[in-house]
């Protein structure tokens, strides 16, 4: 039983590592939009 669990763990680990490497080296197809903050929020800023 322990041998099966060890092999399954190695397979899952290898699969996860490969998919993370593939995803980290790929580009995305969408842009992120960040609207400008209203001037009223300026009073809550710690940066002067």
Buried (B, 14 or more C-beta within 10 A) or exposed (E): EEEEEEEEEEEEEEEEEEEEEEEEEEEEEEEEEEEEEEEEEEEEEEEE
